[in-house]
Amino acid sequence: MRILVFQHVAVEHPGIFQELWSESGHSLEQVELDEGDQIPDMSSYELLVVMGGPMDVWQEDIHPWLVPEKAAIRRWVTELKRPYLGICLGHQLLAEVLGGKVAMMSRPEVGIAEIELTEVGQCDALLAGFSRRVETFQWHGAEVSVLPQGAEILASNEACAVQAMRWGSYAYGFQYHCEILSTTVEDWECIPVYKASLIEALGQAKADMLKETVAERLPKFRRSAELLNRNLLTVIEAAFEPAHK
């Protein structure tokens, strides 16, 4: 399988999924949009993955590459109709290009948080095998405030109503981070806007402990990523069955 990855800052990459995909023999092409990489012809890829970043979906004046990125995402899901996985900013971009809205939260959600699968989420192929309540890792200050027409909420919590969503059969967005590694907290703390939201959300004392808090949960997070990856491969296989071509 050929996987195309849009990145918006070098430290927000596919993380554990990059390891899992490489072990399975899949090929990745990572496009670092913030560094001027151009979007390739997408017709030869089976999966588009769009990662997070410190920018917001509406900052096209500051980050003009958001314009072609949005067009590419829209074409991928509405014309090519192939599997899409958006994480954090990638989740928000999916919602916006399909007619939804993204807005700032009253308070950022950073750190460990529990989400709950909706009835739709509990029946969804990508979340098969997950418990109704799932412990997750969060780091965001914006959220999907209005769903695109035709989208369904798969997971939610009190802080953020749209923690996961699906549009159509194969386009998924996750507000939470399922890709994290042992280096994630340390890497992301180096981004000033991330550091500021971390302290705002947790306070200095808990912020200082986040790396250790996450380290305790890494084995559980890895198991969740492995399950999600197995489910994702099943979804991709279904998307490319002859009946769906």
N, C-alpha and C positions, 0 to 999 in steps of 0.2 A: 504494500500500500504506500502511496505517496501522500505525504502530509505537508500542507502549507501552513506556516505559522507567521502571524503578524505580531511583532513586538513593538513596544513603545518606549522601553527603557531596558538597557542590557540586563539588569538584575531581575527583571520579571520575564522569565522564560518558562517553558513547559515543566521544568522541575522534575519531579519523580516520573512524570509521563514520558519525558525525553528518554529516561533510562529504560522504562518499560517498552517503549516503542523500538528503541535500538536493539534491545535483547530479542525482540520478536522479528527483527529483520526489516522493519519498516524504514522508509527513508524520510528525512525531515529537511525542508528548506525553510530556514528562518530569515524573515525579511524584517530588518530593523528600520522601521519607517522614520523614527525620529532622527536617524543618522543619514537619511537621504536615499535609502535603498528603494528601488523601484518595484512595483508589484508586477510579477511575471504573468504570462498567460496562464490562467487558472484551469484551463480545460483538461489538463492531464492529471489533476489531483483528485483524490477521493475524499479528503477531509480538510476543512479549513478550521484552524484554531486561532482565536484572537485573544491575546493576553491582556493583563492589566497595565496600568501606568498612572503617573501622577497628574496627568492632564484631565480635563473634563470634555465631554462630548461636544459642548457648544463653543469650545475655544479654537475655532477654525482660523481666526485672525492671528492667533499666536502660533498655531500649529497647522499650517495650510495643507499638510499632507493628510489631515483628517478628511478632506473633501474627496480625494480619490479613494481613500480607504473605505469610506461609507458607500461610495458607488460600487466598489468591488464586493462588499458584503451584501449589499442589496441584490446585485446580480447573482451572486452565489446562491442565495437562499430562494429568490423568487424566479430566476430564470434557469439556472443550472439545477436547482433543487437537490443539492447534495448535502451531506451531513456537515453540521456546523457546531462547534463548541466554543462558546465565549465565556471567559472568566473575568469577573470584576468589570473593568472598562469594556472588555469584549462583550459582556452581557448587556451593558448599558447601550453600546453601539448597536447591537442587534435590535433592541427595543426601539431606539430612535429611528433607524433607517426603515423600520416597518410601520412607522406612524405613531409610536408611543412617545412618552415624555420622560425625561430624566431631570431630577432636581436635587439641590443640596438638601441634606438631612439637617434636622435641628441640632443633632449632635453626632459626631462620627462614631462608627461601630468598629472597634479595634480589639483584637485579642480572641479569646476563646468564647464562643457563644453557641447555644443550642438552637437548632432549627427544628421545625416539625413538618413532615411531609403532609400535603393535602391528600384528600381522597384520590384526586387525579394522580398526584405524585406517587402514591402507594401502588398504583396500577401501571405506572409508566415503565417501559422496558429499560430505560437508562438507569433507573433507580431500583431495579429488581434486587431483592435480597437485603436492602437497607431497612433498619428499624424505623419506626414512625418518628422517633426523636433521634437526631443525629448531632453529635458534638462537632463543631466546625471551627475553622480559623478565619477571622475577618480582618479586613483593613480597608475601609472605604468611608468616604464622607458624602457621597452622592448615592442616589438610588433610583430605580425605575418607579416613577410616581404615577404614571398612567400606562397601562398595558396596551400593546398594539392590538388592533382588532384581530380576533382569531387566536390570540395567545392564551395559554392556560398557566396558572400558577401551580408549580409543583412542590414548593416548599416556602415557608414563611416563619417569621417570629415577630415579637412585639416591636423590635427596633426597626425592622425592614420587612414590609409586606411581601415583597417579591424577591425572595432569596434564590429561587430557581424558577425557570419558566421554559415552556416549549411552544414553538410556533410551527404550525404544520406538522409534518411527520418526523423531521430530522434536524431541526434547528433548535439548539438548546443554549440557554444562558444560565450561568451560576454566579451569583453575587459573591459567594464565599470562595475561599481558596482551597482547592483540593490537591494542589500540585506541590505543596511546600516540602522543603528539605531542611536539614539541620542548619544550613547557612542562611535561610530565608530572613529571619528576624534581623540578624546582624547586617545583611546586605541592604534590607529595606530601610533600616534606621539611618543609613547614610544619605537618604533622600530627605532634604529639609522639610518639605511639606508632609511627608509621611511621619517624620519624627514629631512634628508639631501636633498632628492628629492623634498620634499615639499618646502623648502626654495629656492632651485635652480629654481623651476618652478614658484613660486609666489613672491619671495622676502620676507624678514622678516615681513614687515608690513601686507601684505595680508595673509601670513601664520598664523600670530597671530589671524586673523579674521576668519579663515576658519570654526571653530566650529560654530560661530554665523551665518555665511553665509549659512552653511548647515542646521542649525536649522530652518531657515526661510522656507526652502524647504521640510522639512520632511513630512508634510501632502501630498504634491504632489508626493514625492518619494514613500510613502506608497501606494497611489492609483495606481501608476505604478506597484509596486510589486504585488499588489492584482490582477491587470489585467493580468500580466505576469503569475502569479500562476494559475489563471483560465484557461488561454490558455494552460499552461503546462499540466494540468490535462486532457484537451481535447486531446492533442498530445499523452499522455501516454495511454489513453483509445483506441485511434486509433491503437497504436502500438501493443496492446494485443487483438485486434479483431481477431476472428478465421482466417480470410483471411490472416493475417500478421504473424501468428504463424509458 
